[in-house]
Amino acid sequence: MAKIKIVTDSAADLTKEEIEKYNVEVIPLTVTIDDEEFENIDNRLYIEKMRTTDKFSTSQPAVGKFYEIYEKWTKQGYSVISIHISDVISGTVNTAMSVAAEFDNVYVINSKSASSGTAYFVKDCAKCISEGMQVLDIVNYLNNKVNKVITYITIDNLNNLVKGGRIKKTAGLIGSLLNIKILAKSTDKELTPLEKVRGKKKLVQALISNMSADIKNQTIKTISLPHALSFEYVELIKTAIYENFNYKVKDEDIFVTTPIISTHTGEGAVGVLIELA
């Protein structure tokens, strides 16, 4: 069997058990809050800290970190498949590609997703390795898989979009006063707003409508709901998915997302990550 090592970043939202099970090397992204940097901080604690400040940001791994890890594994005779968060959200995958160009047997996958969406690629990659597939066949399979993962994000409040400079402060204030919610979708080139509605019920309706149009007659393999401390809203979405698609989201596929994601989305956001068969 070929020696293949999986590398990913901490935005993939893999559990410690999954990291060990799939033998994955995780490159940490860092978050900074009130001038203090963290590579590992409790997901819930970080969101609670965000409530008290507008000084927070994320940083991709340094070039040297990628080089160190790629060199470590290739020197041991491994090919490396490096799977990363969408370039729409972070420059991590672009850095990985630039470093990988210096090696003959390092292959970088842009998941075009995040959180559990990126994790879908990692788990499938591990399965392919266990089945004895050759590295180039796995890379081709994963690149084709991009079309089988749909990534929606529901934005509950606009505070982080204002703090991050993505919308103007006045627009954020008006949006909050009018109870505006946003449904967005990660595409090849950008995070595209699909709907702007008032209230969570209308947002769920918009989500289900867009899901129906995207899924059509395809088979759902997995749906996961990473969220930024939005427990009640997750239950609304979970129920709507079951009622409309007869798919029950598993408890283990509902979790508080990594600080890397919640920094961008803000508290109350929910990701709807769909893996099609």
N, C-alpha and C positions, 0 to 999 in steps of 0.2 A: 504493500500500500504506500502511495506517495506521502511524503512528509509535508503537511500543509498546516500552517498556523493562522488562526483567525485573530485579527486585530480590529477593535472598534473604539468608539469614544464613549464617554460617560453620559452623553445625551441619549444613548440607546435604551436607558431604563431597564437594564437587565438586573435581576436580583443576584445576590451573592451566590445563591445556590445554582443559578443558571450559568454564571461566570465559571464556576468550578465544573459544572456538568459538561459544558461545551468547550472547556479549556481555552478560554478567551483571554487575550491580553487587552486590557482597557486603558486607553490613554485619557487622562482626566482633562476636562475643560474646567476652567476656574470661574468662580463668581466673586465679585468684589462688592461689599456693602459697607458703607461708611468707611471707606479706605482700608478695609480689612479683607484680605484674600482668603478664599476657601476652595480647596479641591474636594473636600468631603464635608458636607454639612447636612443635617437632617432636613428632609424635604419640607416637612411641616414647619419646623422652626424657621427656615429661611423665608417662607411666605409670611409668617408672623412678623419677622424683622422688616420685611418690605413695607408693612403698614406704617412704619414709623419714620421712614426716610424716603427721599427721592434720589439718593446717591447709591445707585446700584448698577452693575454692568456685568457682562460676560466676556471672557477672553478665550480664544482658541489656543491649543497647545503650541509651544514653540517649535520651530523647524528642527532644532536639535533633538527634541524629544522623539519625533518621528524617526529621525536618522538613527538614533540610539537603538530604538526597538527593532527597526527593520534590519539593521546590521547584526544585532544580537541573534535573530532567528535565521537569517540567511547564512550566517557563518556556521550555523549548526546543520546546514543542509536543507532547511525548510523553504518552501515557497510560502509567501505571505499573501493572504486575501484580507484587505483592509477596508472595512465597511463603515460608512460614516453618515452623519446627519446631513440633510439636504443643504446644498449651497445657497438656497434661498434664505436659510436661517443663520448659517455660520460659514465662515471661510475655511473651516477645518478640512473639508474634503479637497479643496484646492491646494492647501498646504501639503496634504498627504500626496496628492498627485505630483507636485513639483519634486518632492523628496523621492518618491517611488521611481521617478525617471532616472535616478542614479543607480538603480538596481535592475538586474535582469529578470528577477523572479518575484517582484512585488506587484500586486494587482489591486487597484483601488476601485471600490464600488460606491457610487453616489446613490444612496437609497432614495433620494428625492422625498424623504419622509423624515420623521423624528420619533423619539420616544419608542413606544412598542412597535411602531411602523418600521424603524430601523432594526429593532430586535427580531422582527419576522425574517429579515435577511440573514441575520446571524444564525438563527436556529435552523433555517433551511440550508445554510452553508455547512453547518455541523452535520446535518443529516446526509448531505451529499458526500462529505468526507468519509463518514462511517460506511457509506455504501460503496466506497472505493472509486468514486468518479475521479477523473483526471482534472488537474487544476484549471486548464483552459476551458474544459466543458463546464465546470462549476462557475467560472467567471461569466461565460455566455449565458448560462441559466439564470444567474443573479441579475445580469443586465436586462434580460427579458422580463424578469419578475417585476421590474419597476412599473409595468403596465397593469400589474395585478394587485397593487396596493393603493388604496384611496385614502387620502388624509384630509379630514375636515377639522377645523378648529372653531369652537364657539367662544366668543369673547363676551364676558358678562359685564365687565366695567372697563372704562376707557383710560383709567388712571395711568397704567404702565405705557400705553401707547403715547400719552401726553409726555410722561417723564422721559421716554426713550426718543422723543422728537418725531414720532411717526405721524402724529396729528397735532394740530394747533391746540393750545390750551383752551381757547374759546370754544372750539368744536367739541372738545372733551367735556367741558362744562355743560354745554347745551345737550350733548348726548346723554350725560348723566341725569340731567333734569327731566329729559323726555323718556328716560328708561330705555334708551336705545341699546340693542344687542346686535352683534355682528356675527354672521356666519361666513367663514373663509375656507378656501381650499388651497392646498399646496399643489402647484403645477410645476412643469419643467422649468419655468423661468421666474416665477414669483409666487407670493402668497396672495391669492386673488380674493377680494371680498365678493361674495355671492349675493348676500342679502343683508339689508339693514332693517330691523323690525323693532317694534316696541313690545317688550315683555318676553318672558321665557317661553310661554306657551306658543307664541307665534314663531319663536326661534326654533323650537322643536319641530313645528309643522314645516318650516322651511328646510330644516335638516332632512326630514323624512322625504320630502318632495325631491330634493337633490339626490339623496341616496337612491331613490327609486329610478331616477333617470340614469344614474351612473351604473347601477348594478344590473338593471334590466333582467335578463333571463340567466345571468351567471350565478354560480353557486358560491355562497359565502363559506369560507373556510374558518376564519376567525374575525371577531370584532373585539377590540379592547377600548377601554375608556379611561385613559390617564387624565387626571384633573388637578386643578390647583385649589384644593380645599373647597370643593363644590359638591358635597355629598348628596344633598337633596336634588340638585339639578341632574346629577348622574342618574338618580333613580327615575326621574322623569324620562330621560333619554333611553335608559335601559328598558323601561316599560313600553315606550313607543316603538322601539326596535322589535321587541317580541310581538307586539300587536300587529305590526305591519309586515314583518319578514319571518315571523315564526322562528326567530333565533334568540336563544337565551344567552346573554353575555355571562360568562363564568366569573365567579367572585374573584379568582386570581387575576383576571384581566381588567379589574377595576382597582386603581391605585393612585396615590398622590405622586405627581410627576416630579422629575428632577428639577433642581433650581435653574438649570440652563434653560429649560422650557418656560417655567413660570415667570422668569425675568422678562421674557418677551410677551407673554400672553396676559400676565397679571392674575391676581386672585380671582377665583370664580370661573376661570376658563375650563373647558372640557375638550379634549381631543377625541375624535371618533376615527379610529384607525381600522380600516377594513382590508382584510386579506382575502382575495378571491382564489378559488381553486383553479 
